[in-house]
C-alpha cells in the first residue's frame, strides 16, 4: 500500500543505472526493474520460439538479428535487413511504422546509420568515396536498440493478430 495514494520516494533504491526497486512506505515492492526485464525477455523468447517456425518474416528478422550479433563487421547491414523485411511484409515504411507503432525518427535513424554514414559495418562500404570509419559503440547500441524494438513489436503484432490469420 502507499501513503495517501503516493509512493514514498525515500524508498526508491537505485542498484545501478539499469536496475531499481520502488517500495511503498510499508515495504511492499511496487516496481522492480530487474524482475520486469526478466519477464519481458522471457515473454519475447516465448514469442520468438512460437512465431519463428510459422511466420517467414519472423524467422527472417530473428536470423538477421542473430547474424548482426555473430558478424559484428556486418552488424548494421544485418540490422537493416530487419527493417527491409518488415518493409516488404507491410508494403512500405509508412505502413510498417503504422502497424508496429514505430517512430519515423527511429526508422530514419537506422536507415541513416546503415546506409548513409561512411561506416565499415554499413550496407555499402565499398561504394563510399570518403574514408570509412568504424561505428562508435553508441551508434551500434542505438541501431541494436531500434532493431530489438522492431523485432519485439513485430512479434507482439503477430501475437495480437493471430486470430485474424496475419501470421504467414
N, C-alpha and C positions, 0 to 999 in steps of 0.2 A: 504494500500500500504506500501511497505517497502522502505527504503533508498538505492537506488542503488542495489536492489535485496537482501539486508541484513536486518535482524531484529535487531533493536537496543536493545542490551542486557540489557541496563539500564531499559527497560520497562518490564522485567520479574518479576512478583510478586509471591513469594512463600508464600502461605497462611498457609500451613503446609507441612509435608513431603510427603503427597499424593495428594495435590491439588496445581495446579499452573495455572497461566494465562500468556500468551505471547501476547504482543501488539506490533503493528508496531509503528513507530515514530509519526504517525498521530493519534494514539489512537485506531486504529482498532484492535479488538481482533483476533489474528491469531490462537491461540490454548487455550483451556480451559479444563484442565484435568477432572474437575468435570462434565462438560457437556458431554464430551466423555465417561466417566464412566457410566453416567446415560443412555446414548444412547445404550451403549454396554449391560448393564443389561437388558434394555427393549427389545432389539433385541434377547438376549439369552432367556428371558422369553417367547417371542413370538414363538421362535423355539421349546422350550421345550413343550409348550402347543400344538403346531402343531404336533410334532412327538411322544409324549408320548402315544397318542391314536392309532397310526397306525404302530409303529415300536417297536417290543418286546425288542430289545436291548436298545433303548432309554428309554423305560419305566423302564427297569431293572436298568440301571445306574442312572436314576433320583431317583428311590426309594432307591437305595443303598446310594446315597449322602444324601438324607433326613435322613436315618437311622444313618448315620455317625454323623449327627448333633444332633439328638434327643437321641442317645445312645452313649454318649462320652466314656463310658467304653469299647465299641467295635468299636471305631472310625476307627482304622486302618484296622480292618477286613472288615468293610463295604467299605472303600475306595479301598481296594484291590479287592473287588468284582467288582468294576468298571473296573479295569484293566483286571480281569478274563473274564468278559462279553465281552469286546472288543476283547480279545484274541480269544474267542470262535467264535465271529462274523467273524473275518478275517482269522482265521485258526491258527495263531501263533503270537508271539510277534513281529517278524520281519515284517510280513505283516501288522500288526496293526500300527506299528510305521511308516512304509512307507505310508500307506493310509492316516494317520492322521497327518503326519509330526511331529511326537513326537521324542524327542531325546532319545537315548539309556540311557543317564545319568539319565533323569527323570524317565524313565521306571524302570531302575535298582534301583534307589533311593527309589521309592515307594515299590518295592519288598523287599528291604533291611529292610526298616522301619517296614513293616507289617509282614515279615517272619523271619528275621534273628536277629534283635535286641531283647534282652530279655525285652520286654515291656508288661505291663499288658493289654494294649489296642491292642496288636498284634493278629495275627491269631492263634498262637499256644502257648499261655502262659502256659498251663498245661503240655506241653511236655518239658519244659525247666528244665535243671538240675541246672543252675546257678540262682542266686537270681534275681527276676524280679524287674523292676523299672517302674515308670510312665514315659511316653513320655514327653519330655520337650515341653513347648509351641512352641518353634522354630521347633521342629520335627513335631508336629501336624500341624503347619501352613504350613510347607513345603509340607507335604503329602496332605493337603487340596488343596493347590495351584496347585499341579500336577494333582490331581483328577479333579479340576474345568477345567483345561486346556484340559484334556482328554474328559470330557463331552462336553465342548464347541466345540472342534474340531470335535467330532463325530456328533453333531447336525449340524454344518456347512457343514460337509461332506454330510450328508443326504440332506441338502438343495441344495447343489451344484450338487448332482447326482440324484435328484428326478425325472428328466425326463428320466433317464436311468433305472428306476424301482428298485433302490437299497434299498428302504425302504421296509422292510419286517418284 
